[in-house]
Amino acid sequence: MRKIKWIAIHCTAGYGDVDSIKRYWKNVLGWKEVGYHFFIYRNGTVVQLADISKVTNGVKGFNSNSVHISYQGGVELNNVNKAKDTRTPEQKQAILQTIKTIYDQLKFNQDVSDIRIQGHRDFSPDKNGNGVVDPWERIKECPSFDAIPEYAWIKGPESLRQKGII
Ligand SMILES: [Zn+2]
């Protein structure tokens, strides 16, 4: 098992299903690997696309130590060029459940409490060196919400268990 430092949260920036996004990665982008480990439909259904021991293609330069979760959406329904937090309550819950799944699979191999949970855009280079990734430095808006403060309370499986995620 590889050492995981980040759980990266993404949006699909569209409303296609698993098959259509897989076709896009393969045929349009020419990727050999899938882009995420987990895909979460608007109804909360989680589809695992790759074993977490496998490297996927979520954030260039960080993939060898990351697990990637993506929710379907993240843009306006009628304008996919406009970023928007479109997570349904079911998706919010499924993201937490998926984080717990990841912890459960890693906990015998490493200390999971130091894994950082952040959005794709939080990996963007901090160009002016002020220690934070400012909005204008973002390579993209993905996942269309601020994942770092949203998940700051998660310090490991116990935090999730206390909220009823088991
Ligand atoms: Zn992304």
Boltz pocket constraint, residues with backbone or C-beta under 6 A from the ligand:
constraints:
  - pocket:
      binder: B
      contacts: [[A, 9], [A, 10], [A, 11], [A, 58], [A, 120], [A, 142], [A, 143]]
      max_distance: 6.0
